[in-house]
Amino acid sequence: MRYAYPCVLNPEEGGGFYVVFPDVRGVLTSGKDRAEALEMAQDALTIILSSHIENREDIPTPSSLEPGQELVALEPMAAAKLALYIAMREQGISESELARRVDMPESKVHDLLILDRHTHISTVVDALRTIGRNLVIEDFAPIHHSQADALRLSPAN
């Protein structure tokens, strides 16, 4: 799964923008300009998805980017940890079971699922491999609403 979510930047009275994510309830933030609004959106998205993990909830699947939307990608480490969490849920693997499989204390496995906690990428990659998953890194230029149609037609989606 690609860990990038579409959002809508809505102009506010007096300037600035407030941000809403159609796929993720509870994310509402703003900024004094587009750049700050998108930066705040990434932080707010990470916080809400972290709460999904803490509450053992499903992670919403990002929808396709539509005209008038902007794409907000999670930081790479947060995306890797989210991938681990989703794979564990899909396979019914508990933190204690993953700790047994990767031979590390359960408290360290718990840290692997805290999106904003520093973890070495190799630790997350090893945990993913242990449960039969691989991590793929992808880069892309910032996508603006005028590029939404091209993205939806891309074979990568």
Backbone as JSON Lines, residues from 0, in Angstrom:
{"i":0,"aa":"M","n":[0.85,-1.17,0.0],"ca":[0.0,0.0,0.0],"c":[0.89,1.23,0.0]}
{"i":1,"aa":"R","n":[0.46,2.27,-0.66],"ca":[1.15,3.56,-0.66],"c":[0.62,4.35,0.53]}
{"i":2,"aa":"Y","n":[1.53,4.84,1.37],"ca":[1.14,5.56,2.57],"c":[1.15,7.06,2.32]}
{"i":3,"aa":"A","n":[0.24,7.47,1.45],"ca":[0.04,8.87,1.09],"c":[-1.47,9.07,0.94]}
{"i":4,"aa":"Y","n":[-1.98,10.08,1.58],"ca":[-3.41,10.3,1.63],"c":[-3.79,11.62,0.97]}
{"i":5,"aa":"P","n":[-4.88,11.63,0.2],"ca":[-5.35,12.89,-0.38],"c":[-6.0,13.76,0.7]}
{"i":6,"aa":"C","n":[-5.82,15.06,0.54],"ca":[-6.47,16.0,1.44],"c":[-7.02,17.17,0.63]}
{"i":7,"aa":"V","n":[-7.88,17.94,1.25],"ca":[-8.45,19.13,0.63],"c":[-7.99,20.33,1.45]}
{"i":8,"aa":"L","n":[-7.43,21.32,0.76],"ca":[-7.04,22.58,1.39],"c":[-8.17,23.58,1.16]}
{"i":9,"aa":"N","n":[-8.8,23.99,2.22],"ca":[-9.92,24.94,2.14],"c":[-9.45,26.31,2.61]}
{"i":10,"aa":"P","n":[-9.68,27.36,1.8],"ca":[-9.26,28.7,2.22],"c":[-10.04,29.15,3.45]}
{"i":11,"aa":"E","n":[-9.34,29.84,4.35],"ca":[-9.97,30.4,5.54],"c":[-10.16,31.89,5.36]}
{"i":12,"aa":"E","n":[-11.13,32.45,6.06],"ca":[-11.31,33.91,6.04],"c":[-10.05,34.55,6.61]}
{"i":13,"aa":"G","n":[-9.58,35.58,5.98],"ca":[-8.4,36.27,6.46],"c":[-7.09,35.63,6.03]}
{"i":14,"aa":"G","n":[-7.16,34.62,5.17],"ca":[-5.95,33.95,4.69],"c":[-5.76,32.61,5.36]}
{"i":15,"aa":"G","n":[-4.82,31.88,4.85],"ca":[-4.54,30.55,5.38],"c":[-5.47,29.5,4.81]}
{"i":16,"aa":"F","n":[-5.23,28.27,5.24],"ca":[-6.0,27.13,4.76],"c":[-6.24,26.16,5.92]}
{"i":17,"aa":"Y","n":[-7.43,25.55,5.94],"ca":[-7.63,24.42,6.83],"c":[-7.68,23.16,5.98]}
{"i":18,"aa":"V","n":[-7.24,22.06,6.57],"ca":[-7.03,20.82,5.83],"c":[-7.97,19.74,6.36]}
{"i":19,"aa":"V","n":[-8.58,19.02,5.43],"ca":[-9.44,17.89,5.76],"c":[-9.0,16.7,4.92]}
{"i":20,"aa":"F","n":[-8.94,15.52,5.55],"ca":[-8.62,14.28,4.84],"c":[-9.91,13.49,4.66]}
{"i":21,"aa":"P","n":[-10.33,13.26,3.41],"ca":[-11.59,12.52,3.19],"c":[-11.56,11.09,3.72]}
{"i":22,"aa":"D","n":[-10.37,10.46,3.76],"ca":[-10.29,9.06,4.14],"c":[-10.04,8.82,5.63]}
{"i":23,"aa":"V","n":[-9.64,9.85,6.34],"ca":[-9.25,9.67,7.74],"c":[-10.03,10.66,8.61]}
{"i":24,"aa":"R","n":[-10.93,10.12,9.41],"ca":[-11.73,10.95,10.3],"c":[-10.85,11.53,11.41]}
{"i":25,"aa":"G","n":[-11.19,12.74,11.79],"ca":[-10.52,13.34,12.94],"c":[-9.31,14.19,12.61]}
{"i":26,"aa":"V","n":[-8.86,14.17,11.36],"ca":[-7.71,15.0,11.0],"c":[-8.23,16.34,10.52]}
{"i":27,"aa":"L","n":[-7.97,17.36,11.29],"ca":[-8.35,18.71,10.92],"c":[-7.25,19.62,11.44]}
{"i":28,"aa":"T","n":[-6.6,20.31,10.54],"ca":[-5.52,21.21,10.91],"c":[-5.51,22.37,9.94]}
{"i":29,"aa":"S","n":[-4.61,23.32,10.17],"ca":[-4.57,24.48,9.29],"c":[-3.16,25.06,9.27]}
{"i":30,"aa":"G","n":[-2.97,26.0,8.36],"ca":[-1.71,26.71,8.26],"c":[-1.93,28.07,7.65]}
{"i":31,"aa":"K","n":[-0.95,28.95,7.85],"ca":[-1.1,30.33,7.36],"c":[-0.97,30.43,5.85]}
{"i":32,"aa":"D","n":[-0.36,29.4,5.22],"ca":[-0.27,29.32,3.76],"c":[-0.31,27.86,3.35]}
{"i":33,"aa":"R","n":[-0.27,27.6,2.04],"ca":[-0.37,26.22,1.54],"c":[0.74,25.34,2.11]}
{"i":34,"aa":"A","n":[1.97,25.85,2.08],"ca":[3.12,25.05,2.53],"c":[2.97,24.67,4.0]}
{"i":35,"aa":"E","n":[2.64,25.64,4.84],"ca":[2.48,25.34,6.26],"c":[1.29,24.41,6.5]}
{"i":36,"aa":"A","n":[0.21,24.61,5.77],"ca":[-0.97,23.75,5.93],"c":[-0.63,22.3,5.59]}
{"i":37,"aa":"L","n":[0.15,22.08,4.53],"ca":[0.53,20.72,4.15],"c":[1.5,20.1,5.16]}
{"i":38,"aa":"E","n":[2.39,20.92,5.71],"ca":[3.31,20.43,6.74],"c":[2.53,20.03,8.0]}
{"i":39,"aa":"M","n":[1.61,20.87,8.4],"ca":[0.77,20.57,9.56],"c":[-0.11,19.34,9.29]}
{"i":40,"aa":"A","n":[-0.53,19.19,8.04],"ca":[-1.37,18.04,7.67],"c":[-0.61,16.74,7.87]}
{"i":41,"aa":"Q","n":[0.66,16.72,7.49],"ca":[1.45,15.5,7.66],"c":[1.57,15.15,9.15]}
{"i":42,"aa":"D","n":[1.83,16.14,9.99],"ca":[1.92,15.9,11.43],"c":[0.6,15.4,12.0]}
{"i":43,"aa":"A","n":[-0.49,16.07,11.63],"ca":[-1.81,15.69,12.14],"c":[-2.2,14.29,11.68]}
{"i":44,"aa":"L","n":[-1.89,13.95,10.44],"ca":[-2.18,12.62,9.91],"c":[-1.43,11.56,10.71]}
{"i":45,"aa":"T","n":[-0.17,11.81,11.0],"ca":[0.64,10.86,11.78],"c":[0.04,10.66,13.17]}
{"i":46,"aa":"I","n":[-0.39,11.74,13.79],"ca":[-0.98,11.65,15.13],"c":[-2.26,10.82,15.11]}
{"i":47,"aa":"I","n":[-3.13,11.06,14.15],"ca":[-4.4,10.32,14.08],"c":[-4.15,8.84,13.78]}
{"i":48,"aa":"L","n":[-3.24,8.56,12.85],"ca":[-2.96,7.15,12.54],"c":[-2.29,6.45,13.73]}
{"i":49,"aa":"S","n":[-1.49,7.19,14.5],"ca":[-0.91,6.63,15.73],"c":[-2.01,6.25,16.71]}
{"i":50,"aa":"S","n":[-3.05,7.08,16.79],"ca":[-4.16,6.75,17.7],"c":[-4.91,5.51,17.23]}
{"i":51,"aa":"H","n":[-4.98,5.31,15.91],"ca":[-5.59,4.08,15.39],"c":[-4.8,2.86,15.88]}
{"i":52,"aa":"I","n":[-3.48,2.96,15.86],"ca":[-2.65,1.85,16.33],"c":[-2.87,1.63,17.83]}
{"i":53,"aa":"E","n":[-2.8,2.7,18.61],"ca":[-2.99,2.59,20.06],"c":[-4.33,1.95,20.4]}
{"i":54,"aa":"N","n":[-5.35,2.27,19.62],"ca":[-6.69,1.74,19.88],"c":[-6.97,0.43,19.16]}
{"i":55,"aa":"R","n":[-5.93,-0.11,18.49],"ca":[-6.03,-1.39,17.76],"c":[-7.13,-1.35,16.69]}
{"i":56,"aa":"E","n":[-7.18,-0.23,15.98],"ca":[-8.18,-0.04,14.92],"c":[-7.56,-0.26,13.55]}
{"i":57,"aa":"D","n":[-8.42,-0.51,12.57],"ca":[-7.96,-0.62,11.19],"c":[-7.43,0.72,10.71]}
{"i":58,"aa":"I","n":[-6.48,0.65,9.8],"ca":[-5.92,1.85,9.19],"c":[-6.7,2.11,7.9]}
{"i":59,"aa":"P","n":[-7.22,3.31,7.72],"ca":[-7.97,3.61,6.49],"c":[-7.08,3.48,5.25]}
{"i":60,"aa":"T","n":[-7.64,2.96,4.19],"ca":[-6.94,2.86,2.92],"c":[-7.07,4.19,2.18]}
{"i":61,"aa":"P","n":[-5.94,4.72,1.69],"ca":[-6.02,5.98,0.94],"c":[-6.81,5.81,-0.36]}
{"i":62,"aa":"S","n":[-7.64,6.78,-0.66],"ca":[-8.37,6.76,-1.93],"c":[-7.5,7.39,-3.02]}
{"i":63,"aa":"S","n":[-7.99,7.35,-4.24],"ca":[-7.29,7.98,-5.35],"c":[-7.35,9.49,-5.21]}
{"i":64,"aa":"L","n":[-6.32,10.13,-5.69],"ca":[-6.27,11.58,-5.68],"c":[-7.26,12.12,-6.71]}
{"i":65,"aa":"E","n":[-8.07,13.05,-6.29],"ca":[-9.08,13.65,-7.15],"c":[-8.71,15.1,-7.45]}
{"i":66,"aa":"P","n":[-9.27,15.66,-8.51],"ca":[-9.02,17.08,-8.79],"c":[-9.38,17.94,-7.57]}
{"i":67,"aa":"G","n":[-8.52,18.93,-7.29],"ca":[-8.74,19.81,-6.15],"c":[-8.13,19.3,-4.86]}
{"i":68,"aa":"Q","n":[-7.49,18.13,-4.9],"ca":[-6.87,17.58,-3.7],"c":[-5.35,17.63,-3.81]}
{"i":69,"aa":"E","n":[-4.71,17.55,-2.66],"ca":[-3.25,17.46,-2.54],"c":[-2.93,16.12,-1.9]}
{"i":70,"aa":"L","n":[-1.75,15.58,-2.2],"ca":[-1.33,14.3,-1.64],"c":[-0.36,14.55,-0.5]}
{"i":71,"aa":"V","n":[-0.62,13.95,0.66],"ca":[0.25,14.07,1.82],"c":[0.8,12.69,2.15]}
{"i":72,"aa":"A","n":[2.11,12.55,2.02],"ca":[2.78,11.28,2.31],"c":[3.27,11.28,3.75]}
{"i":73,"aa":"L","n":[3.2,10.13,4.39],"ca":[3.79,9.98,5.71],"c":[5.3,9.98,5.61]}
{"i":74,"aa":"E","n":[5.96,10.35,6.7],"ca":[7.42,10.21,6.75],"c":[7.75,8.74,6.53]}
{"i":75,"aa":"P","n":[8.91,8.44,5.89],"ca":[9.25,7.04,5.58],"c":[9.21,6.09,6.77]}
{"i":76,"aa":"M","n":[9.74,6.5,7.92],"ca":[9.73,5.6,9.07],"c":[8.31,5.34,9.55]}
{"i":77,"aa":"A","n":[7.48,6.37,9.59],"ca":[6.09,6.18,9.99],"c":[5.38,5.24,9.02]}
{"i":78,"aa":"A","n":[5.66,5.38,7.73],"ca":[5.05,4.5,6.73],"c":[5.49,3.05,6.94]}
{"i":79,"aa":"A","n":[6.78,2.85,7.22],"ca":[7.3,1.5,7.44],"c":[6.65,0.87,8.66]}
{"i":80,"aa":"K","n":[6.51,1.64,9.72],"ca":[5.89,1.12,10.94],"c":[4.41,0.84,10.72]}
{"i":81,"aa":"L","n":[3.76,1.67,9.96],"ca":[2.36,1.45,9.64],"c":[2.19,0.17,8.83]}
{"i":82,"aa":"A","n":[3.1,-0.06,7.9],"ca":[3.08,-1.3,7.11],"c":[3.21,-2.52,8.02]}
{"i":83,"aa":"L","n":[4.09,-2.42,9.01],"ca":[4.26,-3.53,9.96],"c":[2.98,-3.76,10.75]}
{"i":84,"aa":"Y","n":[2.4,-2.7,11.25],"ca":[1.15,-2.82,12.01],"c":[0.05,-3.47,11.16]}
{"i":85,"aa":"I","n":[-0.11,-2.99,9.94],"ca":[-1.16,-3.54,9.07],"c":[-0.91,-5.01,8.77]}
{"i":86,"aa":"A","n":[0.34,-5.38,8.47],"ca":[0.67,-6.79,8.2],"c":[0.39,-7.66,9.42]}
{"i":87,"aa":"M","n":[0.74,-7.16,10.6],"ca":[0.47,-7.93,11.83],"c":[-1.03,-8.15,12.01]}
{"i":88,"aa":"R","n":[-1.83,-7.11,11.78],"ca":[-3.29,-7.25,11.92],"c":[-3.85,-8.24,10.89]}
{"i":89,"aa":"E","n":[-3.38,-8.11,9.64],"ca":[-3.87,-9.0,8.58],"c":[-3.57,-10.46,8.9]}
{"i":90,"aa":"Q","n":[-2.43,-10.71,9.54],"ca":[-2.01,-12.08,9.83],"c":[-2.36,-12.53,11.25]}
{"i":91,"aa":"G","n":[-2.98,-11.66,12.03],"ca":[-3.35,-12.01,13.4],"c":[-2.15,-12.22,14.31]}
{"i":92,"aa":"I","n":[-1.09,-11.47,14.09],"ca":[0.13,-11.6,14.88],"c":[0.13,-10.55,15.99]}
{"i":93,"aa":"S","n":[0.25,-11.01,17.22],"ca":[0.31,-10.09,18.36],"c":[1.73,-9.56,18.54]}
{"i":94,"aa":"E","n":[1.85,-8.54,19.38],"ca":[3.18,-8.02,19.68],"c":[4.04,-9.09,20.33]}
{"i":95,"aa":"S","n":[3.46,-9.87,21.23],"ca":[4.25,-10.93,21.89],"c":[4.69,-12.0,20.9]}
{"i":96,"aa":"E","n":[3.83,-12.33,19.94],"ca":[4.2,-13.31,18.92],"c":[5.31,-12.77,18.02]}
{"i":97,"aa":"L","n":[5.21,-11.51,17.62],"ca":[6.27,-10.92,16.8],"c":[7.57,-10.87,17.6]}
{"i":98,"aa":"A","n":[7.5,-10.53,18.88],"ca":[8.7,-10.5,19.73],"c":[9.36,-11.88,19.75]}
{"i":99,"aa":"R","n":[8.56,-12.92,19.85],"ca":[9.11,-14.28,19.83],"c":[9.78,-14.57,18.5]}
{"i":100,"aa":"R","n":[9.12,-14.19,17.39],"ca":[9.65,-14.49,16.06],"c":[10.94,-13.73,15.75]}
{"i":101,"aa":"V","n":[11.05,-12.48,16.19],"ca":[12.25,-11.68,15.89],"c":[13.26,-11.73,17.03]}
{"i":102,"aa":"D","n":[12.93,-12.45,18.09],"ca":[13.82,-12.63,19.24],"c":[14.24,-11.29,19.84]}
{"i":103,"aa":"M","n":[13.25,-10.54,20.26],"ca":[13.52,-9.28,20.97],"c":[12.46,-9.09,22.04]}
{"i":104,"aa":"P","n":[12.75,-8.27,23.04],"ca":[11.76,-8.04,24.1],"c":[10.47,-7.43,23.53]}
{"i":105,"aa":"E","n":[9.37,-7.78,24.14],"ca":[8.08,-7.27,23.68],"c":[8.02,-5.74,23.73]}
{"i":106,"aa":"S","n":[8.71,-5.14,24.71],"ca":[8.72,-3.68,24.8],"c":[9.38,-3.05,23.57]}
{"i":107,"aa":"K","n":[10.38,-3.72,23.01],"ca":[11.03,-3.22,21.78],"c":[10.09,-3.36,20.59]}
{"i":108,"aa":"V","n":[9.34,-4.44,20.56],"ca":[8.36,-4.61,19.48],"c":[7.29,-3.54,19.6]}
{"i":109,"aa":"H","n":[6.88,-3.23,20.81],"ca":[5.89,-2.17,21.0],"c":[6.41,-0.85,20.43]}
{"i":110,"aa":"D","n":[7.71,-0.57,20.63],"ca":[8.32,0.65,20.09],"c":[8.28,0.67,18.56]}
{"i":111,"aa":"L","n":[8.3,-0.51,17.94],"ca":[8.24,-0.58,16.48],"c":[6.9,-0.08,15.95]}
{"i":112,"aa":"L","n":[5.9,-0.03,16.81],"ca":[4.57,0.38,16.38],"c":[4.21,1.8,16.82]}
{"i":113,"aa":"I","n":[5.17,2.52,17.38],"ca":[4.95,3.92,17.73],"c":[5.54,4.75,16.6]}
{"i":114,"aa":"L","n":[4.66,5.39,15.83],"ca":[5.06,6.02,14.57],"c":[6.12,7.1,14.72]}
{"i":115,"aa":"D","n":[6.09,7.84,15.81],"ca":[7.06,8.94,15.94],"c":[8.25,8.59,16.84]}
{"i":116,"aa":"R","n":[8.4,7.34,17.22],"ca":[9.55,6.92,18.03],"c":[10.68,6.5,17.1]}
{"i":117,"aa":"H","n":[11.88,6.98,17.41],"ca":[13.05,6.65,16.58],"c":[13.34,5.16,16.65]}
{"i":118,"aa":"T","n":[13.47,4.56,15.5],"ca":[13.82,3.15,15.35],"c":[14.71,3.06,14.13]}
{"i":119,"aa":"H","n":[15.7,2.19,14.18],"ca":[16.54,2.01,13.0],"c":[15.72,1.28,11.93]}
{"i":120,"aa":"I","n":[15.81,1.75,10.7],"ca":[15.0,1.19,9.61],"c":[15.24,-0.31,9.44]}
{"i":121,"aa":"S","n":[16.47,-0.76,9.67],"ca":[16.76,-2.19,9.5],"c":[15.96,-3.05,10.47]}
{"i":122,"aa":"T","n":[15.65,-2.53,11.64],"ca":[14.86,-3.28,12.62],"c":[13.44,-3.48,12.1]}
{"i":123,"aa":"V","n":[12.87,-2.44,11.52],"ca":[11.52,-2.55,10.97],"c":[11.52,-3.46,9.74]}
{"i":124,"aa":"V","n":[12.52,-3.3,8.88],"ca":[12.62,-4.15,7.69],"c":[12.75,-5.61,8.08]}
{"i":125,"aa":"D","n":[13.58,-5.91,9.09],"ca":[13.74,-7.29,9.56],"c":[12.43,-7.85,10.1]}
{"i":126,"aa":"A","n":[11.7,-7.03,10.85],"ca":[10.41,-7.49,11.39],"c":[9.42,-7.76,10.26]}
{"i":127,"aa":"L","n":[9.41,-6.89,9.25],"ca":[8.53,-7.11,8.1],"c":[8.89,-8.4,7.37]}
{"i":128,"aa":"R","n":[10.18,-8.62,7.15],"ca":[10.62,-9.85,6.46],"c":[10.24,-11.09,7.25]}
{"i":129,"aa":"T","n":[10.33,-10.99,8.57],"ca":[9.99,-12.13,9.42],"c":[8.55,-12.57,9.21]}
{"i":130,"aa":"I","n":[7.68,-11.63,8.88],"ca":[6.28,-12.0,8.67],"c":[5.91,-12.01,7.19]}
{"i":131,"aa":"G","n":[6.94,-12.13,6.34],"ca":[6.71,-12.35,4.91],"c":[6.39,-11.11,4.1]}
{"i":132,"aa":"R","n":[6.83,-9.94,4.57],"ca":[6.57,-8.71,3.84],"c":[7.89,-8.03,3.48]}
{"i":133,"aa":"N","n":[7.86,-7.2,2.45],"ca":[9.01,-6.4,2.04],"c":[8.61,-4.93,2.02]}
{"i":134,"aa":"L","n":[9.6,-4.1,2.24],"ca":[9.39,-2.66,2.2],"c":[9.96,-2.12,0.91]}
{"i":135,"aa":"V","n":[9.19,-1.3,0.21],"ca":[9.61,-0.68,-1.03],"c":[9.56,0.83,-0.81]}
{"i":136,"aa":"I","n":[10.64,1.5,-1.17],"ca":[10.69,2.96,-1.06],"c":[10.42,3.54,-2.44]}
{"i":137,"aa":"E","n":[9.6,4.57,-2.48],"ca":[9.23,5.21,-3.74],"c":[9.36,6.71,-3.57]}
{"i":138,"aa":"D","n":[9.83,7.39,-4.58],"ca":[9.84,8.84,-4.51],"c":[8.95,9.39,-5.62]}
{"i":139,"aa":"F","n":[8.47,10.58,-5.4],"ca":[7.65,11.24,-6.42],"c":[7.7,12.74,-6.19]}
{"i":140,"aa":"A","n":[7.48,13.47,-7.24],"ca":[7.41,14.92,-7.14],"c":[6.1,15.28,-6.45]}
{"i":141,"aa":"P","n":[6.07,16.4,-5.74],"ca":[4.8,16.8,-5.13],"c":[3.69,16.82,-6.18]}
{"i":142,"aa":"I","n":[2.56,16.28,-5.8],"ca":[1.44,16.17,-6.74],"c":[0.41,17.22,-6.38]}
{"i":143,"aa":"H","n":[0.04,18.0,-7.36],"ca":[-0.96,19.04,-7.17],"c":[-2.23,18.64,-7.9]}
{"i":144,"aa":"H","n":[-3.32,19.29,-7.57],"ca":[-4.62,18.92,-8.12],"c":[-4.62,18.84,-9.63]}
{"i":145,"aa":"S","n":[-3.82,19.62,-10.32],"ca":[-3.82,19.57,-11.78],"c":[-3.22,18.27,-12.31]}
{"i":146,"aa":"Q","n":[-2.49,17.55,-11.45],"ca":[-1.88,16.29,-11.86],"c":[-2.71,15.08,-11.43]}
{"i":147,"aa":"A","n":[-3.83,15.3,-10.8],"ca":[-4.62,14.19,-10.26],"c":[-5.08,13.22,-11.34]}
{"i":148,"aa":"D","n":[-5.52,13.72,-12.48],"ca":[-5.99,12.83,-13.54],"c":[-4.87,11.93,-14.03]}
{"i":149,"aa":"A","n":[-3.67,12.48,-14.19],"ca":[-2.53,11.67,-14.64],"c":[-2.19,10.59,-13.61]}
{"i":150,"aa":"L","n":[-2.26,10.91,-12.32],"ca":[-1.95,9.95,-11.29],"c":[-2.96,8.8,-11.28]}
{"i":151,"aa":"R","n":[-4.23,9.13,-11.45],"ca":[-5.25,8.07,-11.45],"c":[-5.08,7.13,-12.63]}
{"i":152,"aa":"L","n":[-4.49,7.62,-13.72],"ca":[-4.29,6.78,-14.9],"c":[-2.97,6.01,-14.84]}
{"i":153,"aa":"S","n":[-2.13,6.31,-13.85],"ca":[-0.82,5.67,-13.74],"c":[-0.98,4.2,-13.38]}
{"i":154,"aa":"P","n":[-0.21,3.3,-14.02],"ca":[-0.32,1.86,-13.72],"c":[0.2,1.52,-12.33]}
{"i":155,"aa":"A","n":[0.92,2.43,-11.64],"ca":[1.44,2.15,-10.31],"c":[0.34,2.16,-9.26]}
{"i":156,"aa":"N","n":[-0.83,2.67,-9.59],"ca":[-1.9,2.75,-8.6],"c":[-2.87,1.66,-8.76]}
